[in-house]
Amino acid sequence: MNNVTINEKKGLFSRLTEKKIKKGSCCCNIELEEVPENDTKEKKEACSCSGADCCGSGSDMIENKEEIREHILKNYEGVALKGSQGCGCGCNTLQREGNPLDLKELSLNIGYSESDLTGVPNDANMGLGCGNPIAIAALKAGETVLDLGSGGGFDCFLARKQVGETGFVIGVDMTSEMIKLSRMNAEKSEYSNMEFRLGEIEHLPIADASVDVIISNCVINLSLEKELVFKDAFRVLKHGGRLSISDIVATAELPQNIKQDLSMMAGCISGAEHIGNIKKMLEETGFINIKMSPKDNSRQILKTWAPDRKIEDFVASFIIEAQKN
Ligand SMILES: C[S@@+](CC[C@H](N)C(=O)[O-])C[C@H]1O[C@@H](n2cnc3c(N)ncnc32)[C@H](O)[C@@H]1O
């Protein structure tokens, strides 16, 4: 649980150790500074939450942003290598136990149609979504579409079907193995007007005011800087451009043991932001015509993700739409 950081500016005595320890029913982050004679002194203490398992039971618990980002990246690297056998968003108990995923059942359940599942490269759909952002995007021929966190490229291929020869589809993902996979899928599809770019959705590798529609499926909850995601989405959208997102959001305060669980973070649950805060972020960024609605079968979808944790009482699968003036 120890995490050592070295701050070069402070030289020899700058060795900082962060330690999580349990104090009563609280979990405290203690920052220790090494001082001469190999001694240490407590510098800062930040305690949070209450409850018996606040510090966790030795399982993977969240300690800092860098660690979380690294964990998410590694997790999705693994998913890209294992395909639908990997455990990402929507990973259910059966999958965790090594059983093959029924991709068709899962995809129909979250809102895709039978025809969506045909005519796309096999490895593009890994069952990582929590809805179907294309269903409400009303894409038109000739439009430029950007998919935030494109994974194997499933939604990009569906978007490409709708925008046709004269449109253009770009997928952005921070996991290089995902980008490799989606590029291989694009080669198999022989579409020439698609591109997959390595990058972060907080700092998009996309020109200003160049995109008609932004789609995203179960990704923004994974971002540790959601305001930046919305700001950069706003920057790259053309005037009149729209946002069509499917994501997991919080509908109630998440219990600390869920918030702090790394596997639940990569599983698209712990990072869910409260729906009210998402609305506020979109408004503050400048978006208009904001619409947010839960999927009808949200509870049913989420129950299968973690049956023993009652996550459906705290999070929901939402469709979020907004527009740039
Ligand atoms: C749950 S998967 C969803 C993939 C795809 N949207 C789908 O529905 O199949 C999340 C994807 O988002 C990517 N991702 C997570 N955080 C990201 C970030 N901050 N910037 C870019 N990509 C990110 C991951 O690498 C992963 O491929």
PDBQT file of the ligand as one rigid body, heavy atoms in Angstrom, charges set to zero:
ROOT
HETATM    1  C1  LIG A 401     -15.446   0.753 -21.661  1.00  0.00    +0.000 C 
HETATM    2  S1  LIG A 401     -14.405   0.930 -22.995  1.00  0.00    +0.000 S 
HETATM    3  C2  LIG A 401     -15.539   1.486 -24.229  1.00  0.00    +0.000 C 
HETATM    4  C3  LIG A 401     -15.029   1.289 -25.623  1.00  0.00    +0.000 C 
HETATM    5  C4  LIG A 401     -16.015   1.636 -26.724  1.00  0.00    +0.000 C 
HETATM    6  N1  LIG A 401     -16.569   2.944 -26.552  1.00  0.00    +0.000 N 
HETATM    7  C5  LIG A 401     -17.112   0.603 -26.800  1.00  0.00    +0.000 C 
HETATM    8  O1  LIG A 401     -18.252   0.910 -26.482  1.00  0.00    +0.000 OA
HETATM    9  O2  LIG A 401     -16.812  -0.523 -27.200  1.00  0.00    +0.000 OA
HETATM   10  C6  LIG A 401     -13.520   2.395 -22.578  1.00  0.00    +0.000 C 
HETATM   11  C7  LIG A 401     -12.481   2.806 -23.598  1.00  0.00    +0.000 C 
HETATM   12  O3  LIG A 401     -12.109   4.150 -23.304  1.00  0.00    +0.000 OA
HETATM   13  C8  LIG A 401     -10.708   4.285 -23.334  1.00  0.00    +0.000 C 
HETATM   14  N2  LIG A 401     -10.383   5.390 -22.387  1.00  0.00    +0.000 N 
HETATM   15  C9  LIG A 401     -10.583   5.426 -21.062  1.00  0.00    +0.000 A 
HETATM   16  N3  LIG A 401     -10.215   6.611 -20.548  1.00  0.00    +0.000 NA
HETATM   17  C10 LIG A 401      -9.771   7.353 -21.591  1.00  0.00    +0.000 A 
HETATM   18  C11 LIG A 401      -9.237   8.672 -21.718  1.00  0.00    +0.000 A 
HETATM   19  N4  LIG A 401      -9.111   9.467 -20.646  1.00  0.00    +0.000 N 
HETATM   20  N5  LIG A 401      -8.855   9.112 -22.944  1.00  0.00    +0.000 NA
HETATM   21  C12 LIG A 401      -8.991   8.300 -24.033  1.00  0.00    +0.000 A 
HETATM   22  N6  LIG A 401      -9.476   7.034 -23.976  1.00  0.00    +0.000 NA
HETATM   23  C13 LIG A 401      -9.867   6.572 -22.774  1.00  0.00    +0.000 A 
HETATM   24  C14 LIG A 401     -10.180   2.925 -22.934  1.00  0.00    +0.000 C 
HETATM   25  O4  LIG A 401      -8.888   2.726 -23.413  1.00  0.00    +0.000 OA
HETATM   26  C15 LIG A 401     -11.207   1.998 -23.569  1.00  0.00    +0.000 C 
HETATM   27  O5  LIG A 401     -10.843   1.638 -24.863  1.00  0.00    +0.000 OA
ENDROOT
TORSDOF 0
